[in-house]
């Protein structure tokens, strides 16, 4: 094979791989559907600019690894050139709180008092911790610190503190287009660097509305995202199965007026050894709407003495295999209904 042909062939293979990673397809019944493609016109959620020089998950420590009661660290961290708030704040996971305080002081950041933090978020479901810094008038970064009693060679012999989770909190205008834009971007960021993403809007204290309601108070932005279209809900008209279409914008505009407006989201990798979980939490406090983007470690945590890491991993693999089998059964049983749904969506 000539050099030119080898280069051309290699380029084609790379493009094919990129295409596979950038979209997701499923088959239900006799139909195959492309569930999503990352949307190039949606810019990533901007990074906050407060990040360590060295990712925390690359730091070495005598407190974890073989011969200790601590989880294996750091887990798999797939390399990605996609930069957003989620891929930035994860670099703090694995740091000690004293190191965070030192770097924050160099940056000129002042730690918030716990009283002020509770006042700001007391009426929301936004998770927070006492180690929090104000970045701008409308944004904050919060570090979740946990004492690991079992790190090191002796069970219950240590009380080392590590940052096991980080969140970036942003106050946004309580406007439909602004809130929806942030929801879309979280979904798009997730499928741009991970294997999956989902966003769910549900008014927290309100009873879930029936599918036939004119304005459902809950919906999911899942695999199929068409911002200009909306979503379908299963309904039954005279006993017949049908799908009712709803506009994202209209639903959010109405639900946003309620005090219990809430959004949750998740994104990540279909890999048992993946190092992090990525999450979104949105809530209201008065007329303020807060978006919290969060990264949590899946591996930096205590293992009970006697459990051992091989036992932990074997248990995860067994549960994962069972879940896959059960999902295959569910999809097979609902294949006809799913095919009908996606045919309706892709009209």
C-alpha positions in Angstrom: 0.0 0.0 0.0 1.4 3.4 -0.9 2.0 6.1 1.7 -0.8 8.2 0.2 -3.3 5.3 0.4 -2.2 4.5 4.0 -2.7 8.1 5.1 -6.1 8.3 3.3 -7.2 5.0 4.8 -6.1 6.1 8.3 -8.0 9.4 7.9 -11.2 7.5 6.9 -10.9 5.2 9.9 -10.4 8.2 12.3 -13.5 9.9 10.8 -15.5 6.7 11.2 -14.4 6.5 14.9 -15.3 10.1 15.5 -18.7 9.6 13.9 -19.4 6.6 16.1 -18.4 8.5 19.3 -20.4 11.6 18.3 -23.8 9.9 17.9 -25.9 7.1 19.3 -28.1 4.6 17.4 -30.6 2.0 18.6 -32.8 -0.5 16.9 -36.4 -1.2 18.0 -38.6 -3.6 16.0 -37.5 -3.2 12.3 -36.3 0.4 12.6 -33.0 1.9 13.5 -32.9 5.5 14.9 -30.0 7.9 15.4 -30.9 9.1 18.9 -28.5 12.1 19.1 -25.7 14.0 17.6 -23.9 16.8 19.6 -25.1 20.1 18.4 -22.3 22.3 17.0 -24.2 25.6 17.4 -24.3 25.2 21.2 -21.1 26.5 22.8 -19.9 24.6 26.0 -20.9 25.9 29.4 -17.9 28.2 30.1 -15.2 27.2 32.5 -15.0 29.3 35.7 -11.2 30.0 35.5 -10.4 28.7 39.0 -8.6 25.4 38.4 -5.4 23.8 39.8 -2.3 23.5 37.7 -2.2 19.7 38.2 -5.4 17.5 38.1 -6.1 16.1 41.6 -6.7 12.6 40.2 -3.0 12.5 39.1 -1.7 13.3 42.6 0.1 10.4 44.3 -0.7 9.5 47.9 0.5 6.8 50.3 -3.1 6.6 51.7 -4.6 4.7 48.8 -3.8 1.7 46.6 -2.7 -1.9 47.4 -2.2 -2.7 51.0 -4.6 0.0 52.3 -8.3 0.1 53.2 -8.9 2.8 50.7 -10.5 2.6 47.2 -8.4 2.3 44.2 -7.7 5.8 42.7 -8.3 7.5 40.5 -10.2 5.3 38.1 -10.4 5.8 34.4 -10.3 9.4 33.2 -10.8 9.4 29.4 -8.8 12.1 27.7 -10.8 14.7 26.0 -10.1 18.1 24.3 -13.6 19.2 25.1 -13.4 22.0 27.7 -16.4 23.0 29.8 -17.2 23.7 33.4 -17.5 19.9 34.1 -14.1 19.0 32.7 -12.6 21.9 34.6 -13.9 21.5 38.1 -13.1 17.7 38.2 -9.4 18.6 38.4 -10.0 19.6 42.1 -11.1 16.1 43.1 -8.3 14.5 45.0 -6.9 17.6 46.6 -6.6 18.2 50.3 -8.8 21.1 51.7 -5.7 22.9 53.0 -4.3 22.9 49.5 -7.5 24.3 48.2 -7.5 27.1 50.8 -3.9 27.9 49.9 -4.6 28.2 46.2 -7.8 30.2 46.8 -5.8 32.7 49.0 -3.3 33.2 46.2 -6.2 33.9 43.9 -7.5 36.5 46.3 -10.7 34.6 47.0 -12.5 34.9 50.4 -14.2 31.9 51.9 -17.9 32.4 52.6 -19.2 32.1 56.1 -21.5 29.2 56.8 -24.4 31.5 57.9 -24.3 33.3 54.5 -24.3 30.1 52.6 -27.3 28.7 54.4 -29.2 31.9 53.9 -28.5 31.8 50.2 -29.6 28.2 49.6 -31.8 27.3 52.5 -35.0 27.0 50.4 -33.4 25.1 47.5 -32.3 21.5 46.9 -28.9 22.8 45.8 -26.2 20.8 47.6 -23.6 22.9 49.4 -20.8 22.6 51.9 -19.0 25.0 54.2 -15.9 25.3 52.0 -17.2 27.7 49.4 -15.8 30.7 47.6 -17.4 33.6 45.7 -16.0 33.9 42.2 -18.2 36.7 40.8 -21.4 38.5 41.9 -23.4 35.6 40.4 -21.1 32.5 40.8 -19.5 30.4 43.5 -17.4 27.3 43.7 -18.0 24.7 46.5 -15.7 21.9 47.7 -17.2 18.8 49.3 -14.7 17.4 51.8 -14.9 14.0 53.4 -12.9 12.5 56.2 -11.6 9.1 55.1 -11.2 7.0 58.2 -9.8 3.9 56.5 -7.2 5.4 54.2 -3.7 4.0 55.0 -2.6 0.6 56.1 -4.6 0.5 59.4 -8.4 0.2 59.6 -10.0 3.1 61.3 -6.5 4.5 61.8 -6.7 7.7 59.8 -8.8 10.8 59.5 -7.4 12.2 56.3 -9.6 14.8 54.5 -9.9 14.9 50.8 -12.0 16.8 48.3 -14.4 14.2 46.9 -16.7 16.5 45.0 -16.8 20.0 43.6 -19.7 22.2 42.3 -19.8 25.4 40.4 -23.0 27.4 41.3 -24.3 30.1 39.0 -27.3 32.4 39.6 -29.1 33.0 36.3 -32.0 35.3 35.2 -35.4 33.6 35.9 -36.2 33.7 32.2 -37.4 30.8 30.1 -34.9 31.2 27.3 -32.0 31.5 29.7 -32.9 28.5 31.8 -33.6 26.3 28.8 -30.4 27.4 27.2 -28.4 26.2 30.2 -30.3 22.9 30.3 -29.6 22.3 26.6 -25.9 23.1 27.1 -25.5 20.6 30.0 -27.0 17.9 27.8 -24.9 18.9 24.8 -21.7 19.0 27.0 -22.4 15.5 28.3 -22.8 13.8 24.9 -19.9 15.8 23.5 -17.3 14.3 25.9 -19.2 11.4 27.6 -21.3 8.4 26.6 -24.7 9.7 27.8 -26.6 12.6 29.2 -30.0 13.4 30.5 -31.9 16.3 32.0 -35.1 16.1 33.9 -37.4 19.0 34.8 -40.0 18.3 37.5 -41.7 20.7 40.0 -40.4 19.2 43.2 -43.4 19.5 45.6 -46.2 19.3 42.9 -47.9 16.0 42.2 -46.8 14.7 38.8 -49.3 15.7 36.2 -51.1 13.2 33.9 -49.8 12.7 30.4 -52.9 14.3 28.9 -52.4 17.5 30.8 -52.0 20.6 28.7 -48.8 21.5 30.5 -47.0 18.6 32.2 -45.0 19.7 35.2 -42.3 17.1 34.4 -40.4 16.0 31.4 -37.0 14.6 30.3 -34.5 15.9 27.8 -33.0 12.5 27.0 -31.4 10.9 24.0 -33.4 12.8 21.4 -32.9 16.5 21.6 -34.6 18.8 19.1 -34.7 22.2 20.7 -37.1 23.6 18.1 -39.6 20.8 18.5 -40.3 19.5 22.0 -41.2 16.2 23.6 -43.9 13.5 23.4 -45.7 12.0 26.3 -47.6 8.7 26.1 -51.3 9.0 26.5 -54.4 6.9 26.0 -57.4 8.3 24.1 -60.5 6.1 24.4 -58.2 3.2 25.3 -55.9 3.7 22.2 -52.2 4.4 22.7 -51.1 7.7 21.4 -48.4 10.4 21.9 -49.1 14.0 22.8 -46.6 16.6 21.7 -45.5 19.4 24.1 -43.2 22.4 23.6 -40.1 22.6 25.9 -40.4 26.4 25.9 -44.1 26.5 26.8 -43.8 23.9 29.6 -40.7 25.5 31.2 -42.3 29.0 31.0 -45.2 27.9 33.1 -43.4 25.6 35.5 -40.7 28.3 36.1 -43.4 30.5 37.8 -43.8 28.0 40.6 -41.6 28.2 43.7 -40.7 24.4 43.5 -39.2 24.6 40.0 -36.5 21.9 39.9 -34.1 20.4 37.4 -31.7 17.4 37.7 -29.3 16.0 35.2 -26.5 13.5 34.9 -23.8 12.6 32.4 -21.0 10.1 32.3 -19.5 7.0 30.7 -20.7 3.4 30.3 -17.6 2.2 32.1 -17.5 0.5 35.6 -14.0 2.0 36.1 -14.9 5.6 35.2 -13.5 8.0 37.8 -16.3 10.5 38.0 -20.1 11.2 38.0 -21.2 14.5 36.6 -24.5 16.1 37.7 -26.8 19.1 37.4 -29.1 20.5 40.1 -31.3 23.5 39.5 -33.6 25.2 42.1 -35.3 28.5 43.0 -34.8 30.7 46.1 -37.3 33.5 45.9 -37.0 34.9 42.4 -33.4 33.6 42.0 -32.6 30.5 39.9 -29.4 28.7 40.7 -27.7 26.2 38.5 -25.2 23.8 40.2 -22.8 21.8 38.1 -21.2 19.0 40.1 -18.5 16.4 39.8 -18.2 13.6 42.3 -15.5 10.9 42.6 -16.7 7.3 42.2 -13.5 5.8 43.6 -12.0 8.0 46.3 -13.9 6.7 49.3 -13.5 4.3 52.2 -13.9 0.5 51.7 -15.0 -1.3 54.8 -12.2 -3.3 56.5 -12.2 -6.9 55.2 -14.1 -5.9 52.0 -11.0 -5.5 49.8 -11.0 -3.8 46.4 -11.2 -7.1 44.3 -14.4 -8.0 46.2 -15.8 -4.5 45.6 -15.1 -4.6 41.9 -16.5 -8.2 41.6 -19.8 -6.9 43.1 -19.9 -4.0 40.7 -19.4 -6.2 37.7 -22.1 -8.7 38.9 -24.6 -5.9 39.4 -23.8 -4.3 36.1 -24.3 -7.6 34.2 -27.6 -8.2 35.9 -28.8 -4.7 35.0 -27.9 -5.1 31.3 -29.8 -8.4 31.1 -32.9 -6.8 32.7 -32.7 -3.8 30.4 -32.5 -6.1 27.4 -35.7 -7.8 28.6 -37.5 -4.5 29.1 -36.4 -3.2 25.6 -37.5 -6.4 24.0 -40.9 -6.4 25.7 -41.5 -2.8 24.7 -39.9 -2.9 21.3 -43.1 -2.2 19.4 -44.1 0.7 21.6 -40.6 2.2 21.4 -40.5 1.9 17.6 -43.9 3.7 17.4 -42.6 6.4 19.8 -39.4 7.1 17.8 -41.3 7.0 14.5 -43.5 9.8 15.9 -40.6 11.8 17.2 -38.7 11.7 13.9 -41.6 12.6 11.6 
